[in-house]
Amino acid sequence: MMNFRRIALVSGLAILSAVAFAPKAGAAPATQDVNFNGTVVATCLFSSTTSGALVNNNHNAWLEGSGGSTVGSIGTAASTTVNCTSGGLLAVSQPVKVSAPATFSDTIRQAVVYDGTNYMSSTGTAFDTGGWNKPTASLAIPVNTDRTLQVAAVIGVNNITGGVPTGTYSYKVTLTATPN
């Protein structure tokens, strides 16, 4: 009887330890990849823009906003900063009349942009063959670099007599930055 108890005790311990220390059966871990996608588009951004001021000087037949620029010293040139993430090209429009007296003749409407190194002029009739005579090709904008631009404008007739009618004048120049 003792052997039977001993056998029963040893067998019970063996079964208990087999159950307690047996490797547990379970499922394999599950994995999932989570992807991130995106597209970065080339962009151009203008900032720090200030308006120019048109002035008539000495009763000439034109208005000018060039002071602070390298093409003239009448009125005040506008300025802006442009930055293109992938570089780009800058184009400039002729000044467009927003408002002016009906009797004002603006057969010459020219804008000149200066980037600190290069010039670019709007297309159309140049004001003169001096300081306003600049190329009309687009300006290159370097990659991801703030480029400060001076924008000068002259509007009217290149005539030193005749004056400009009294009134309020408003013209706009559109700069277009196209990313590479």
N, CA and C atoms as a LAMMPS dump frame, in Angstrom:
ITEM: TIMESTEP
0
ITEM: NUMBER OF ATOMS
540
ITEM: BOX BOUNDS ff ff ff
-5.0000000000000000e+02 5.0000000000000000e+02
-5.0000000000000000e+02 5.0000000000000000e+02
-5.0000000000000000e+02 5.0000000000000000e+02
ITEM: ATOMS id mol type element x y z
1 1 1 N 0.795 -1.155 0
2 1 2 C 0 0 0
3 1 3 C 0.857 1.246 0
4 2 1 N 1.96 1.095 0.571
5 2 2 C 2.823 2.243 0.606
6 2 3 C 3.355 2.569 -0.769
7 3 1 N 3.647 1.499 -1.498
8 3 2 C 4.133 1.733 -2.846
9 3 3 C 3.049 2.361 -3.702
10 4 1 N 1.836 1.928 -3.468
11 4 2 C 0.748 2.472 -4.239
12 4 3 C 0.574 3.956 -3.955
13 5 1 N 0.657 4.344 -2.686
14 5 2 C 0.55 5.755 -2.33
15 5 3 C 1.708 6.546 -2.916
16 6 1 N 2.865 5.941 -2.808
17 6 2 C 4.039 6.63 -3.317
18 6 3 C 3.921 6.796 -4.828
19 7 1 N 3.491 5.752 -5.504
20 7 2 C 3.313 5.818 -6.953
21 7 3 C 2.235 6.838 -7.28
22 8 1 N 1.164 6.865 -6.545
23 8 2 C 0.081 7.812 -6.772
24 8 3 C 0.575 9.223 -6.53
25 9 1 N 1.373 9.456 -5.483
26 9 2 C 1.891 10.788 -5.167
27 9 3 C 2.862 11.239 -6.246
28 10 1 N 3.775 10.377 -6.634
29 10 2 C 4.762 10.739 -7.666
30 10 3 C 4.04 10.975 -8.98
31 11 1 N 3.071 10.131 -9.329
32 11 2 C 2.322 10.298 -10.57
33 11 3 C 1.545 11.601 -10.547
34 12 1 N 0.944 11.909 -9.399
35 12 2 C 0.18 13.165 -9.268
36 12 3 C 1.082 14.367 -9.419
37 13 1 N 2.271 14.326 -8.797
38 13 2 C 3.228 15.444 -8.934
39 13 3 C 3.706 15.565 -10.372
40 14 1 N 3.939 14.461 -11.03
41 14 2 C 4.401 14.478 -12.418
42 14 3 C 3.337 15.089 -13.317
43 15 1 N 2.093 14.709 -13.127
44 15 2 C 1.004 15.257 -13.937
45 15 3 C 0.837 16.737 -13.658
46 16 1 N 0.876 17.121 -12.385
47 16 2 C 0.733 18.519 -11.992
48 16 3 C 1.861 19.365 -12.556
49 17 1 N 3.082 18.888 -12.494
50 17 2 C 4.194 19.67 -13.032
51 17 3 C 4.13 19.728 -14.548
52 18 1 N 3.657 18.694 -15.196
53 18 2 C 3.527 18.698 -16.65
54 18 3 C 2.498 19.731 -17.063
55 19 1 N 1.423 19.826 -16.312
56 19 2 C 0.381 20.815 -16.623
57 19 3 C 0.882 22.209 -16.288
58 20 1 N 1.532 22.388 -15.158
59 20 2 C 1.966 23.718 -14.715
60 20 3 C 3.102 24.255 -15.551
61 21 1 N 4.007 23.445 -15.991
62 21 2 C 5.186 23.92 -16.712
63 21 3 C 5.175 23.594 -18.2
64 22 1 N 4.086 23.137 -18.705
65 22 2 C 3.992 22.812 -20.119
66 22 3 C 3.982 24.119 -20.935
67 23 1 N 4.599 24.109 -22.103
68 23 2 C 4.538 25.316 -22.931
69 23 3 C 3.087 25.593 -23.286
70 24 1 N 2.761 26.887 -23.217
71 24 2 C 1.38 27.252 -23.486
72 24 3 C 1.188 27.378 -24.977
73 25 1 N 0.179 26.819 -25.453
74 25 2 C -0.154 26.929 -26.861
75 25 3 C -0.9 28.24 -27.039
76 26 1 N -0.535 29.032 -28.058
77 26 2 C -1.209 30.299 -28.303
78 26 3 C -1.033 30.7 -29.746
79 27 1 N -1.712 31.759 -30.122
80 27 2 C -1.651 32.248 -31.497
81 27 3 C -0.364 33.025 -31.704
82 28 1 N 0.125 33.035 -32.944
83 28 2 C 1.301 33.828 -33.3
84 28 3 C 0.912 35.305 -33.251
85 29 1 N 1.85 36.199 -32.926
86 29 2 C 1.508 37.624 -32.874
87 29 3 C 1.142 38.14 -34.265
88 30 1 N 0.234 39.08 -34.302
89 30 2 C -0.188 39.674 -35.572
90 30 3 C 0.56 40.992 -35.777
91 31 1 N 0.957 41.265 -37.002
92 31 2 C 1.637 42.526 -37.313
93 31 3 C 0.894 43.241 -38.435
94 32 1 N 1.034 44.547 -38.443
95 32 2 C 0.424 45.354 -39.505
96 32 3 C 1.321 46.559 -39.765
97 33 1 N 1.718 46.761 -41.031
98 33 2 C 2.461 47.955 -41.397
99 33 3 C 1.474 49.091 -41.618
100 34 1 N 1.817 50.262 -41.112
101 34 2 C 1.004 51.444 -41.333
102 34 3 C 1.852 52.401 -42.159
103 35 1 N 1.393 52.763 -43.338
104 35 2 C 2.165 53.591 -44.261
105 35 3 C 1.796 55.064 -44.145
106 36 1 N 2.734 55.906 -44.464
107 36 2 C 2.518 57.341 -44.54
108 36 3 C 2.915 57.777 -45.941
109 37 1 N 2.069 58.536 -46.6
110 37 2 C 2.331 59.008 -47.941
111 37 3 C 2.049 60.503 -47.992
112 38 1 N 2.666 61.173 -48.906
113 38 2 C 2.394 62.586 -49.101
114 38 3 C 3.093 63.077 -50.343
115 39 1 N 2.652 64.206 -50.813
116 39 2 C 3.259 64.838 -51.968
117 39 3 C 3.597 66.263 -51.589
118 40 1 N 4.823 66.641 -51.815
119 40 2 C 5.238 68.013 -51.561
120 40 3 C 5.261 68.724 -52.904
121 41 1 N 4.435 69.746 -53.029
122 41 2 C 4.377 70.479 -54.287
123 41 3 C 5.248 71.727 -54.186
124 42 1 N 5.808 72.095 -55.296
125 42 2 C 6.615 73.309 -55.351
126 42 3 C 5.688 74.511 -55.2
127 43 1 N 6.08 75.451 -54.372
128 43 2 C 5.265 76.643 -54.15
129 43 3 C 6.141 77.887 -54.142
130 44 1 N 5.512 78.993 -54.437
131 44 2 C 6.135 80.309 -54.305
132 44 3 C 5.256 81.135 -53.379
133 45 1 N 5.884 81.941 -52.559
134 45 2 C 5.154 82.75 -51.592
135 45 3 C 5.722 84.161 -51.587
136 46 1 N 4.833 85.148 -51.657
137 46 2 C 5.216 86.548 -51.513
138 46 3 C 4.966 86.973 -50.075
139 47 1 N 5.829 87.835 -49.553
140 47 2 C 5.658 88.344 -48.191
141 47 3 C 6.271 89.738 -48.088
142 48 1 N 6.008 90.39 -46.987
143 48 2 C 6.58 91.712 -46.677
144 48 3 C 6.376 92.708 -47.817
145 49 1 N 5.178 92.722 -48.382
146 49 2 C 4.881 93.6 -49.509
147 49 3 C 4.501 94.997 -49.025
148 50 1 N 5.107 96.002 -49.634
149 50 2 C 4.746 97.392 -49.353
150 50 3 C 4.37 98.07 -50.67
151 51 1 N 3.384 98.942 -50.614
152 51 2 C 2.915 99.654 -51.796
153 51 3 C 3.873 100.777 -52.155
154 52 1 N 3.853 101.14 -53.415
155 52 2 C 4.613 102.29 -53.881
156 52 3 C 3.728 103.526 -53.891
157 53 1 N 4.336 104.686 -54.16
158 53 2 C 3.594 105.944 -54.232
159 53 3 C 3.936 106.652 -55.537
160 54 1 N 2.901 106.959 -56.318
161 54 2 C 3.081 107.674 -57.574
162 54 3 C 3.126 109.175 -57.316
163 55 1 N 4.08 109.838 -57.963
164 55 2 C 4.251 111.284 -57.799
165 55 3 C 4.487 111.896 -59.17
166 56 1 N 3.962 113.101 -59.349
167 56 2 C 4.248 113.882 -60.556
168 56 3 C 5.344 114.867 -60.185
169 57 1 N 6.374 114.922 -60.993
170 57 2 C 7.523 115.767 -60.682
171 57 3 C 7.662 116.87 -61.73
172 58 1 N 7.755 118.107 -61.29
173 58 2 C 8.038 119.259 -62.165
174 58 3 C 7.049 119.409 -63.311
175 59 1 N 5.805 119.094 -63.103
176 59 2 C 4.763 119.261 -64.124
177 59 3 C 5.036 118.463 -65.392
178 60 1 N 5.77 117.376 -65.271
179 60 2 C 5.965 116.471 -66.407
180 60 3 C 4.647 115.758 -66.686
181 61 1 N 4.567 115.08 -67.821
182 61 2 C 3.326 114.43 -68.233
183 61 3 C 3.27 112.966 -67.79
184 62 1 N 3.941 112.638 -66.711
185 62 2 C 3.903 111.266 -66.211
186 62 3 C 3.925 111.227 -64.693
187 63 1 N 3.522 110.068 -64.178
188 63 2 C 3.603 109.756 -62.75
189 63 3 C 4.673 108.697 -62.587
190 64 1 N 5.366 108.763 -61.48
191 64 2 C 6.452 107.807 -61.27
192 64 3 C 6.476 107.373 -59.811
193 65 1 N 6.759 106.102 -59.622
194 65 2 C 6.975 105.526 -58.295
195 65 3 C 8.275 104.75 -58.338
196 66 1 N 9.408 105.471 -58.218
197 66 2 C 10.707 104.803 -58.379
198 66 3 C 11.693 105.1 -57.257
199 67 1 N 11.38 106.034 -56.373
200 67 2 C 12.301 106.378 -55.29
201 67 3 C 12.628 105.172 -54.433
202 68 1 N 13.9 105.005 -54.115
203 68 2 C 14.347 103.84 -53.358
204 68 3 C 14.744 102.688 -54.26
205 69 1 N 14.571 102.877 -55.57
206 69 2 C 15.005 101.853 -56.525
207 69 3 C 16.234 102.37 -57.25
208 70 1 N 16.749 101.581 -58.151
209 70 2 C 17.934 101.99 -58.898
210 70 3 C 17.588 102.614 -60.247
211 71 1 N 16.3 102.7 -60.603
212 71 2 C 15.935 103.271 -61.899
213 71 3 C 15.471 104.714 -61.82
214 72 1 N 15.185 105.224 -60.649
215 72 2 C 14.726 106.6 -60.524
216 72 3 C 14.631 107.028 -59.076
217 73 1 N 14.172 108.272 -58.899
218 73 2 C 14.122 108.813 -57.532
219 73 3 C 12.848 109.608 -57.276
220 74 1 N 11.823 109.396 -58.079
221 74 2 C 10.566 110.123 -57.921
222 74 3 C 9.542 109.201 -57.283
223 75 1 N 8.781 109.717 -56.33
224 75 2 C 7.796 108.886 -55.641
225 75 3 C 8.483 107.806 -54.827
226 76 1 N 7.812 106.678 -54.672
227 76 2 C 8.374 105.571 -53.893
228 76 3 C 8.119 104.259 -54.624
229 77 1 N 9.168 103.478 -54.777
230 77 2 C 9.023 102.149 -55.371
231 77 3 C 8.335 101.222 -54.367
232 78 1 N 7.635 100.247 -54.881
233 78 2 C 7.047 99.204 -54.036
234 78 3 C 8.121 98.159 -53.769
235 79 1 N 7.86 97.277 -52.815
236 79 2 C 8.799 96.18 -52.571
237 79 3 C 8.021 94.955 -52.091
238 80 1 N 8.619 93.815 -52.304
239 80 2 C 8.052 92.556 -51.835
240 80 3 C 9.185 91.542 -51.76
241 81 1 N 8.947 90.459 -51.059
242 81 2 C 9.904 89.359 -50.973
243 81 3 C 9.229 88.118 -51.533
244 82 1 N 9.972 87.357 -52.316
245 82 2 C 9.438 86.122 -52.89
246 82 3 C 10.364 84.968 -52.517
247 83 1 N 9.762 83.802 -52.286
248 83 2 C 10.515 82.596 -51.987
249 83 3 C 9.813 81.433 -52.691
250 84 1 N 10.571 80.675 -53.476
251 84 2 C 10.033 79.496 -54.163
252 84 3 C 10.785 78.271 -53.65
253 85 1 N 10.046 77.281 -53.183
254 85 2 C 10.661 76.105 -52.565
255 85 3 C 11.56 75.333 -53.519
256 86 1 N 11.26 75.398 -54.805
257 86 2 C 12.07 74.668 -55.775
258 86 3 C 12.714 75.611 -56.791
259 87 1 N 12.802 76.88 -56.446
260 87 2 C 13.259 77.874 -57.408
261 87 3 C 12.117 78.189 -58.354
262 88 1 N 12.32 79.168 -59.215
263 88 2 C 11.248 79.508 -60.136
264 88 3 C 11.622 80.659 -61.041
265 89 1 N 10.609 81.183 -61.702
266 89 2 C 10.766 82.326 -62.597
267 89 3 C 9.739 83.382 -62.225
268 90 1 N 10.158 84.641 -62.312
269 90 2 C 9.294 85.771 -61.984
270 90 3 C 8.973 86.538 -63.251
271 91 1 N 7.703 86.867 -63.431
272 91 2 C 7.258 87.708 -64.536
273 91 3 C 6.546 88.924 -63.951
274 92 1 N 6.503 90.015 -64.703
275 92 2 C 5.871 91.25 -64.233
276 92 3 C 4.932 91.775 -65.318
277 93 1 N 3.786 92.29 -64.89
278 93 2 C 2.828 92.859 -65.835
279 93 3 C 3.066 94.359 -65.97
280 94 1 N 2.517 94.931 -67.024
281 94 2 C 2.474 96.385 -67.123
282 94 3 C 1.552 96.897 -66.026
283 95 1 N 1.754 98.128 -65.571
284 95 2 C 0.785 98.685 -64.632
285 95 3 C -0.61 98.72 -65.273
286 96 1 N -1.609 98.367 -64.501
287 96 2 C -2.996 98.342 -64.949
288 96 3 C -3.75 99.42 -64.182
289 97 1 N -4.502 100.227 -64.912
290 97 2 C -5.25 101.313 -64.279
291 97 3 C -6.392 100.755 -63.441
292 98 1 N -6.422 101.16 -62.183
293 98 2 C -7.54 100.871 -61.307
294 98 3 C -8.465 102.087 -61.328
295 99 1 N -7.87 103.276 -61.193
296 99 2 C -8.627 104.518 -61.311
297 99 3 C -7.675 105.652 -61.66
298 100 1 N -8.163 106.574 -62.47
299 100 2 C -7.418 107.772 -62.861
300 100 3 C -8.407 108.718 -63.529
301 101 1 N -8.11 110 -63.526
302 101 2 C -8.989 110.936 -64.234
303 101 3 C -9.1 110.554 -65.716
304 102 1 N -10.271 110.758 -66.285
305 102 2 C -10.539 110.361 -67.67
306 102 3 C -9.622 111.079 -68.652
307 103 1 N -9.139 112.259 -68.325
308 103 2 C -8.303 113.026 -69.255
309 103 3 C -6.823 112.666 -69.173
310 104 1 N -6.456 111.742 -68.297
311 104 2 C -5.045 111.36 -68.157
312 104 3 C -4.665 110.398 -69.269
313 105 1 N -3.58 110.692 -69.955
314 105 2 C -3.081 109.824 -71.018
315 105 3 C -1.998 108.914 -70.443
316 106 1 N -2.246 107.613 -70.49
317 106 2 C -1.268 106.651 -69.964
318 106 3 C -0.797 105.714 -71.068
319 107 1 N -0.349 106.289 -72.179
320 107 2 C 0.121 105.471 -73.295
321 107 3 C 1.385 104.697 -72.941
322 108 1 N 2.125 105.189 -71.971
323 108 2 C 3.28 104.437 -71.464
324 108 3 C 2.92 103.948 -70.068
325 109 1 N 2.993 102.645 -69.89
326 109 2 C 2.769 102.023 -68.578
327 109 3 C 3.846 100.966 -68.435
328 110 1 N 4.82 101.248 -67.592
329 110 2 C 5.958 100.344 -67.483
330 110 3 C 6.284 100.075 -66.024
331 111 1 N 6.644 98.841 -65.741
332 111 2 C 7.131 98.441 -64.418
333 111 3 C 8.505 97.814 -64.6
334 112 1 N 9.384 98.076 -63.643
335 112 2 C 10.714 97.473 -63.644
336 112 3 C 10.926 96.832 -62.28
337 113 1 N 11.383 95.584 -62.294
338 113 2 C 11.68 94.839 -61.068
339 113 3 C 13.191 94.671 -60.975
340 114 1 N 13.709 94.889 -59.768
341 114 2 C 15.141 94.725 -59.515
342 114 3 C 15.288 93.791 -58.326
343 115 1 N 16.095 92.737 -58.479
344 115 2 C 16.242 91.755 -57.399
345 115 3 C 17.556 91.888 -56.632
346 116 1 N 18.23 92.996 -56.798
347 116 2 C 19.508 93.21 -56.126
348 116 3 C 20.684 92.9 -57.029
349 117 1 N 20.432 92.174 -58.103
350 117 2 C 21.471 91.828 -59.067
351 117 3 C 21.001 92.057 -60.497
352 118 1 N 19.772 91.649 -60.774
353 118 2 C 19.247 91.671 -62.14
354 118 3 C 17.997 92.537 -62.235
355 119 1 N 17.715 92.983 -63.457
356 119 2 C 16.523 93.767 -63.751
357 119 3 C 15.602 92.978 -64.664
358 120 1 N 14.326 93.337 -64.611
359 120 2 C 13.347 92.806 -65.546
360 120 3 C 12.289 93.873 -65.731
361 121 1 N 11.894 94.098 -66.959
362 121 2 C 10.889 95.105 -67.268
363 121 3 C 9.63 94.437 -67.786
364 122 1 N 8.505 95.106 -67.587
365 122 2 C 7.274 94.651 -68.21
366 122 3 C 7.387 94.859 -69.714
367 123 1 N 6.589 94.144 -70.453
368 123 2 C 6.595 94.325 -71.901
369 123 3 C 5.855 95.613 -72.245
370 124 1 N 5.937 96.014 -73.472
371 124 2 C 5.27 97.243 -73.903
372 124 3 C 6.3 98.319 -74.18
373 125 1 N 5.829 99.519 -74.396
374 125 2 C 6.7 100.637 -74.737
375 125 3 C 7.54 101.033 -73.529
376 126 1 N 8.846 101.064 -73.718
377 126 2 C 9.743 101.502 -72.644
378 126 3 C 9.62 103.007 -72.476
379 127 1 N 9.732 103.48 -71.248
380 127 2 C 9.612 104.902 -70.961
381 127 3 C 10.728 105.695 -71.626
382 128 1 N 11.941 105.185 -71.572
383 128 2 C 13.065 105.855 -72.227
384 128 3 C 14.167 104.843 -72.507
385 129 1 N 15.259 105.321 -73.031
386 129 2 C 16.387 104.438 -73.323
387 129 3 C 17.432 104.495 -72.218
388 130 1 N 17.116 105.165 -71.129
389 130 2 C 18.05 105.28 -70.002
390 130 3 C 17.76 104.236 -68.943
391 131 1 N 17.498 104.726 -67.725
392 131 2 C 17.302 103.855 -66.571
393 131 3 C 16.147 102.894 -66.674
394 132 1 N 15.146 103.222 -67.499
395 132 2 C 13.968 102.368 -67.62
396 132 3 C 14.125 101.316 -68.714
397 133 1 N 15.179 101.381 -69.473
398 133 2 C 15.385 100.441 -70.582
399 133 3 C 16.028 99.163 -70.045
400 134 1 N 15.207 98.209 -69.67
401 134 2 C 15.669 96.952 -69.073
402 134 3 C 15.125 95.769 -69.863
403 135 1 N 15.769 94.609 -69.752
404 135 2 C 15.286 93.428 -70.481
405 135 3 C 13.911 92.977 -69.98
406 136 1 N 13.183 92.292 -70.847
407 136 2 C 11.853 91.805 -70.472
408 136 3 C 11.842 90.315 -70.136
409 137 1 N 12.99 89.67 -70.165
410 137 2 C 13.05 88.238 -69.828
411 137 3 C 12.705 88.027 -68.354
412 138 1 N 12.191 86.847 -68.028
413 138 2 C 11.859 86.518 -66.638
414 138 3 C 13.111 86.492 -65.773
415 139 1 N 12.918 86.778 -64.497
416 139 2 C 14.012 86.692 -63.522
417 139 3 C 13.994 85.311 -62.869
418 140 1 N 15.167 84.747 -62.68
419 140 2 C 15.278 83.459 -61.985
420 140 3 C 15.164 83.689 -60.482
421 141 1 N 14.422 82.834 -59.821
422 141 2 C 14.288 82.86 -58.359
423 141 3 C 15.05 81.649 -57.838
424 142 1 N 16.06 81.861 -56.978
425 142 2 C 16.831 80.715 -56.485
426 142 3 C 15.999 79.808 -55.58
427 143 1 N 16.454 78.591 -55.41
428 143 2 C 15.76 77.59 -54.605
429 143 3 C 15.715 78.019 -53.14
430 144 1 N 14.508 78.057 -52.596
431 144 2 C 14.259 78.28 -51.168
432 144 3 C 15.08 79.419 -50.565
433 145 1 N 15.113 80.535 -51.269
434 145 2 C 15.86 81.713 -50.82
435 145 3 C 14.948 82.924 -50.889
436 146 1 N 14.865 83.678 -49.803
437 146 2 C 14.103 84.924 -49.838
438 146 3 C 14.788 85.891 -50.783
439 147 1 N 14.046 86.389 -51.759
440 147 2 C 14.586 87.352 -52.721
441 147 3 C 13.753 88.62 -52.594
442 148 1 N 14.363 89.703 -52.094
443 148 2 C 13.668 90.977 -51.966
444 148 3 C 13.687 91.693 -53.306
445 149 1 N 12.517 92.169 -53.714
446 149 2 C 12.357 92.808 -55.011
447 149 3 C 11.935 94.264 -54.837
448 150 1 N 12.523 95.145 -55.625
449 150 2 C 12.051 96.524 -55.74
450 150 3 C 11.219 96.573 -57.009
451 151 1 N 10.077 97.244 -56.95
452 151 2 C 9.207 97.352 -58.114
453 151 3 C 8.95 98.836 -58.356
454 152 1 N 9.453 99.332 -59.471
455 152 2 C 9.258 100.725 -59.85
456 152 3 C 8.228 100.792 -60.968
457 153 1 N 7.498 101.907 -61.045
458 153 2 C 6.495 102.074 -62.091
459 153 3 C 6.537 103.499 -62.623
460 154 1 N 6.283 103.624 -63.92
461 154 2 C 6.14 104.926 -64.562
462 154 3 C 4.925 104.839 -65.482
463 155 1 N 4.087 105.873 -65.413
464 155 2 C 2.819 105.858 -66.139
465 155 3 C 2.572 107.241 -66.715
466 156 1 N 2.197 107.31 -67.972
467 156 2 C 1.847 108.581 -68.594
468 156 3 C 2.419 108.705 -69.981
469 157 1 N 2.956 109.888 -70.289
470 157 2 C 3.561 110.19 -71.574
471 157 3 C 4.936 110.766 -71.292
472 158 1 N 5.944 110.323 -72.019
473 158 2 C 7.301 110.828 -71.804
474 158 3 C 7.425 112.198 -72.479
475 159 1 N 6.949 113.194 -71.752
476 159 2 C 6.969 114.567 -72.233
477 159 3 C 7.209 115.465 -71.027
478 160 1 N 8.173 116.355 -71.113
479 160 2 C 8.508 117.189 -69.953
480 160 3 C 7.553 118.362 -69.779
481 161 1 N 6.608 118.518 -70.669
482 161 2 C 5.589 119.554 -70.492
483 161 3 C 4.218 118.92 -70.596
484 162 1 N 3.243 119.598 -70.111
485 162 2 C 1.868 119.116 -70.231
486 162 3 C 1.237 118.794 -68.897
487 163 1 N 2.021 118.399 -67.948
488 163 2 C 1.481 118.106 -66.632
489 163 3 C 0.561 116.912 -66.604
490 164 1 N 0.022 116.665 -65.434
491 164 2 C -0.883 115.55 -65.18
492 164 3 C -2.145 116.144 -64.559
493 165 1 N -3.34 115.734 -65.014
494 165 2 C -4.573 116.268 -64.427
495 165 3 C -4.651 115.991 -62.919
496 166 1 N -5.239 116.901 -62.188
497 166 2 C -5.426 116.673 -60.758
498 166 3 C -6.409 115.52 -60.567
499 167 1 N -6.253 114.798 -59.496
500 167 2 C -7.154 113.694 -59.203
501 167 3 C -6.432 112.582 -58.465
502 168 1 N -7.141 111.51 -58.287
503 168 2 C -6.618 110.344 -57.58
504 168 3 C -6.253 109.281 -58.606
505 169 1 N -5.064 108.722 -58.419
506 169 2 C -4.534 107.727 -59.347
507 169 3 C -4.263 106.432 -58.595
508 170 1 N -4.662 105.323 -59.2
509 170 2 C -4.382 104.017 -58.619
510 170 3 C -4.084 103.043 -59.758
511 171 1 N -2.905 102.44 -59.715
512 171 2 C -2.484 101.44 -60.695
513 171 3 C -1.95 100.242 -59.927
514 172 1 N -2.046 99.069 -60.536
515 172 2 C -1.487 97.88 -59.899
516 172 3 C -0.561 97.179 -60.876
517 173 1 N 0.459 96.546 -60.328
518 173 2 C 1.411 95.739 -61.087
519 173 3 C 1.322 94.33 -60.515
520 174 1 N 1.172 93.355 -61.387
521 174 2 C 1.067 91.967 -60.93
522 174 3 C 2.384 91.246 -61.167
523 175 1 N 2.922 90.689 -60.102
524 175 2 C 4.113 89.843 -60.182
525 175 3 C 3.639 88.393 -60.143
526 176 1 N 4.182 87.579 -61.016
527 176 2 C 3.806 86.17 -61.056
528 176 3 C 5.058 85.314 -60.88
529 177 1 N 5.094 84.55 -59.813
530 177 2 C 6.21 83.646 -59.542
531 177 3 C 5.751 82.23 -59.867
532 178 1 N 6.426 81.59 -60.794
533 178 2 C 6.09 80.237 -61.214
534 178 3 C 7.177 79.289 -60.749
535 179 1 N 6.848 78.323 -59.866
536 179 2 C 7.876 77.406 -59.375
537 179 3 C 8.385 76.491 -60.477
538 180 1 N 9.646 76.073 -60.321
539 180 2 C 10.229 75.106 -61.266
540 180 3 C 9.622 73.742 -61.037
